[in-house]
Amino acid sequence: MVYLNLSDQQLLNHCSNHDELAFREIYQRYKKFVYAIVLARLNDTEEARDITQDIFIELWNCRAQLQNIQEFKAYLYVFSRNQVISAYRKKNIRIKGETYLIEGLTELDHSPEDHRLANELIIHINNTVGQLPETMRNCYHLSKNENRKNHEIAGILNISEKTVRNNVSEALKRLKLNLKQSHPELLLLMVIYCLPLYF
């Protein structure tokens, strides 16, 4: 089976049936995303890597429930943030914005507000992307939703890699500007979703 070509939902279904290879693909797709979320809240890169590993271990441990998740990226954002808070409780790690996070300790379980914001962000992004020019929209979709590399996108759309990079970059700029003007409360989430990743 070629797991690379499966959607997130298909992979999650396989994971729920104890498929380790499907879970490895989930890990490859989202390890940078999770690390960026964790590192945005920590002062220590090593601690961020450790917590990132812990997050995926926890996901594997609760794999039977993964098939029930509809918006996995939104769920993963909330789950990762809460794991940082949990690590703060257990290990007394140093975190950025401690006051804010400490105030949120009572909301450790995935609160309706967390899910609302994450889902609202995804809906707003999808609506905005849907209004982009066709080439830009396709580049963004293949890059961010299908995790395609620039050279793959260039081959699929028959354009240069530079054109791919420029279109994805411009799409992100427009998304951020749109959020800043219409939904500033979601801008932080947008920054986390689109943060440059180094892992």
ROMAR-791104 format. One line per field, with one value per residue (C-alpha): x, y, z negated; residue number from 1. Coordinates in pm, whole numbers. Layout:
# residues N
xx c(X  ...)
yy c(Y  ...)
zz c(Z  ...)
num c(NUM  ...)
//
This chain:
# residues 199
xx c(0  129  57  199  -103  -364  -563  -531  -870  -772  -448  -633  -869  -570  -408  -722  -671  -317  -140  210  307  5  102  457  314  105  422  618  342  293  614  726  383  370  728  651  350  552  860  642  564  900  1243  1429  1464  1561  1258  1046  1177  1110  754  696  794  568  276  307  346  23  -149  -40  -159  -507  -500  -835  -1005  -825  -1077  -1340  -1147  -1287  -1050  -719  -500  -726  -736  -357  -310  -524  -376  -20  -90  -245  50  277  55  56  436  450  249  455  809  806  944  986  732  676  375  353  79  -150  -85  -116  -453  -552  -452  -809  -900  -652  -913  -989  -1235  -1521  -1360  -1034  -1220  -1434  -1134  -942  -1241  -1324  -966  -985  -1321  -1193  -874  -1070  -1309  -1024  -821  -1128  -1124  -758  -654  -661  -284  -228  -517  -384  -30  -153  -377  -108  150  -49  -329  -152  200  351  706  763  911  609  369  569  538  166  81  347  503  845  941  1000  643  523  721  599  236  242  417  166  -125  5  51  -306  -440  -258  -367  -724  -718  -558  -837  -1138  -1051  -754  -834  -743  -419  -205  -338  -262  97  134  -12  218  532  857  952  1300  1297)
yy c(0  348  543  863  892  840  1126  1208  1051  728  717  778  492  264  389  299  -56  -60  8  128  224  453  616  668  857  1074  1140  1240  1475  1651  1633  1978  2126  1989  2092  2448  2464  2334  2548  2861  2807  2691  2839  2514  2339  2004  2013  2097  1792  1569  1695  1655  1290  1254  1396  1132  858  976  981  622  518  653  535  355  697  859  750  965  1290  1497  1796  1637  1946  2149  1864  1829  2200  2182  1849  1979  2299  2103  1865  2165  2270  1914  1902  2233  2076  1757  1875  2242  2333  2699  2823  3148  3350  3161  3378  3307  2935  2905  3077  2814  2516  2459  2417  2135  1910  2021  2301  2388  2730  2573  2362  2656  2877  2604  2510  2874  2926  2632  2746  3102  2979  2753  3034  3277  3025  2952  3313  3313  3296  2940  2879  3031  2832  2507  2573  2645  2339  2100  2250  2294  2040  1758  1825  1815  1935  2231  2014  1783  2076  2219  1887  1852  2208  2231  2547  2630  2569  2944  3009  2756  2924  3269  3160  2983  3280  3525  3306  3311  3689  3736  3500  3681  4023  3903  3767  4082  4292  4068  3820  3951  3707  3421  3574  3402  3064  3150  3237  2901  2710  2877  2922  2831  2486  2364  2013)
zz c(0  91  -227  -78  148  -124  -276  -643  -714  -541  -738  -1065  -984  -931  -1251  -1445  -1319  -1464  -1132  -1229  -874  -845  -1173  -1049  -754  -988  -1185  -874  -762  -1091  -1297  -1179  -1239  -1594  -1668  -1556  -1788  -2083  -2017  -1993  -2361  -2496  -2558  -2496  -2160  -2317  -2542  -2239  -2054  -2356  -2394  -2022  -2054  -2358  -2161  -1892  -2152  -2314  -1974  -1912  -2257  -2179  -1817  -1846  -1864  -1572  -1310  -1484  -1427  -1141  -1138  -1228  -1189  -1416  -1667  -1654  -1723  -2037  -2146  -2108  -2298  -2580  -2594  -2654  -2942  -3075  -3055  -3240  -3520  -3539  -3467  -3564  -3222  -3130  -2881  -2697  -2802  -3130  -3271  -2978  -2987  -3362  -3340  -3086  -3299  -3407  -3041  -2981  -2823  -2469  -2538  -2302  -2258  -2136  -1883  -1778  -1707  -1526  -1312  -1244  -1126  -887  -746  -698  -530  -295  -201  -137  61  272  392  498  866  995  1012  669  524  670  548  197  188  310  73  -248  -218  -35  -169  180  242  475  748  733  761  1049  1233  1165  1274  1545  1402  1259  896  859  970  714  435  535  549  213  53  201  89  -268  -257  -139  -405  -683  -555  -526  -881  -1018  -869  -931  -1210  -1411  -1692  -1455  -1332  -1598  -1493  -1131  -1222  -1396  -1103  -851  -1062  -880  -1004  -1093  -1239)
num c(1  2  3  4  5  6  7  8  9  10  11  12  13  14  15  16  17  18  19  20  21  22  23  24  25  26  27  28  29  30  31  32  33  34  35  36  37  38  39  40  41  42  43  44  45  46  47  48  49  50  51  52  53  54  55  56  57  58  59  60  61  62  63  64  65  66  67  68  69  70  71  72  73  74  75  76  77  78  79  80  81  82  83  84  85  86  87  88  89  90  91  92  93  94  95  96  97  98  99  100  101  102  103  104  105  106  107  108  109  110  111  112  113  114  115  116  117  118  119  120  121  122  123  124  125  126  127  128  129  130  131  132  133  134  135  136  137  138  139  140  141  142  143  144  145  146  147  148  149  150  151  152  153  154  155  156  157  158  159  160  161  162  163  164  165  166  167  168  169  170  171  172  173  174  175  176  177  178  179  180  181  182  183  184  185  186  187  188  189  190  191  192  193  194  195  196  197  198  199)
//
